[in-house]
Amino acid sequence: MKEGFSRRDFLKASAAGAAAAVGGGALVGMSSKPNRTSSGTVLAHDGHDEDAMRTVGQVDHEANNFDPMEILTDFDYGEVSQLDNGQTLREYEIVAVDKEIEIAPGVYFPAWTYNGRVPGPTIRAVEGDRVRIRFANAGSHPHTIHFHGIHSASMDGVPGIGAGMINSGEQTVYEFDAYPFGSHLYHCHAIPLKRHIHKGLYGAFIIDPDPEKYDGVAKETAKTRNHQYPENAAVNEMVMVMNGFDTNFDNDNEVYAVNSIAFAYMQEPIQIAHDQLQRIYLVNLTEFDPINSFHLHANFFDYYDHGTTLEPTLKTVDTIMQCQAQRGILEFSFEGFEPGRYMFHAHQSEFAELGWMAFFEVTGE
């Protein structure tokens, strides 16, 4: 991205001009006519309405070493064992690594990553489990891991407390019991905080409720939110981390996405069954913007703010806003709907036009 080329400049540019600006360019704006580069490559509308805003070409997911389609359902349950007191122990290995990633075809970003991907691995445990994270810093700057949830001060992953900042080549261990159940997150808390988060050091952290702690309806509901119970097999679970990328480092994002790749789920719509309950663990880790949002077309969902309740905190809504680090669980179904593509996206139009737009492909009758 050219130095000083802002997202607003980008939106004003023609598709061809924008493509030239990002060096071969991937992001395409609205257009009713085909736009071509000097090489003759069609950049915009090719006769299908859903192609009016999209990217041209393909991101090399193999080179990135992560695929946004796989991130949706890639839960890291850790290495599981039992402590002497019978408590379940889950152990994880996380390494901070500097890595250039492709966030749209031909658009590269010098990221700081956990385990070489943005977002980092989705850590998943059960309420009451002992969680042990061995963290090594192989990056070029001091880093930490700060978990949202309940833990001691020494495990907070912030400068000057406990292990504090972990310098390049050093390592530490974070250890705590998993509480409360819900949809949580983790991120680097090194200074400057906005840069360490924006560069990619964040991920989702899910704690399933322990059904054995509840009775009656609550117990049955908790079972559907716990990966260890067969009832959960009837639910399609997905993790979506909303993020943005400031490609010219002017504190203004040029690219927006869910799970890092602009328009990824327009290029490859998410396949879902019409008669299956859909559950999304939604986390906002967008820097430089006060809020991000999720809007579902042609349907409504129940929302569990922070995921820390077994009953919805909002019912029958189609749009939810989250500030940075806010998160929640969305539940909905397309049962009785005709098959086809159903859009979802940020309801800040600028975010949608710059990459945060996607489709569910509903299958079945």
Residue, then its C-alpha position, 0 to 999 in steps of 0.5 A: m500500500k502506498e505511503g499516505f494512501s488512506r482507506r478513504d482515498f482507497l474508497k474514492a479510487s476506481a477499481a483499477g486505480a486502487a489495484a495499482a495503489v496496492g501493487g497489483g491489487a486485490l480490493v475492488g469497489m462497486s462498479s457497474k462496468p468491468n474495470r481492467t488493469s493495464s494487463g487487461t485483467v477484469l477487476a470488478h463486476d462480471g455479471h453477478d450481483e454478489d461479485a460487485m464487491r469482492t477481491v480478484g485472484q486468490v490468497d495463498h493460504e498455504a503460504n500463509n500457513f492458515d486458512p480462514m475456512e479452517i479457522l472457523t472450526d479449528f479448536d485447540y483443546g490442548e494436551v489433556s491429562q489429569l492432576d493428582n487431585g483429579q482436575t483436568l489439565r490442558e496444556y498448550e504451546i504458543v510461540a510469538v513469531d514475526k511473519e508477513i501474511e497475505i490479507a487479500p490477493g497481492v496485499y501483504f502485512p508484516a504481522w506479529t503472530y501467535n503460532g504463525r497465524v492471525p488470529g492465533p489458535t482458538i484455545r478451548a477448555v471446560e469450566g474448572d479445568r486447569v489451563r497451562i500455557r507455555f509461551a515462548n517469544a521468538g519475535s523481534h519485540p517483547h510480548t505477553i499473553h493477557f487472557h480475559g477471564i478470572h486468574s491471579a495477578s501474577m498470571d495477568g500477562v501485563p508489564g511489571i506484574g508476574a513475569g511481565m514483558i517476555n523479551s525475545g528469546e525468553q519464555t514463561v508459563y501462564e497457569f490458571d483455572a478456567y473461569p467463567f464459562g463463556s466466549h473470551l479472548y487473549h491478546c498481547h498486552a505489551i506497550p504500545l498496546k494498540r500496535h501489539i494488538h493491531k499487528g495480530l497478537y490475539g485469539a479466541f479463548i472459549i470456556d465451555p460450561d460444565p453441565e455437572k454443575y447445573d440442574g434441570v434445563a440449565k444442565e441440558t443447555a450447558k450440554t449443548r455448549n460443551h464439546q464433550y457431550p454428544e448433544n453438541a454434535a447437533v450444533n455447527e460451531m464457528v469462531m469469527v474474529m473481527n479484525g482490521f489492518d492498517t497497511n500504511f501505518d497511519n492509524d487508519n485501517e485499509v482492510y477489514a475482515v473476519n478471520s483476517i482475509a478480506f472477502a474470504y467467505m464471499q470467495e468461498p461461502i460457508q456451507i451450512a445445513h438448513d436444519q442445523l443450529q448455528r452457533i458463532y463465537l464472535v470476538n471483536l479485535t479491531e484496532f483504530d475503530p471504536i466499534n465493529s458489528f455483525h449483521l445477518h441478512a434475512n434472518f434473526f439470532d439470539y445473542y449471549d453477551h460475553g457468552t457467560t449466560l445460558e439464556p440469551t441476553l438479547k433475542t431476535v436481533d439481526t445486528i449486534m455491535q461490539c467494542q474492542a475486546q467485547r465478544g458474545i455468542l450468536e445462535f440461529s437456524f435457517e430451518g424452513f428457509e429456501p436454499g441459497r446464499y444469505m449475506f452477513h457483514a459489518h453494518q458500517s458500510e465502509f468496513a463491508e466495502l473494504g473486506w468485511m462481507a460474507f455469505f452463508e450457503v444454506t443447503g438442503e430443503 
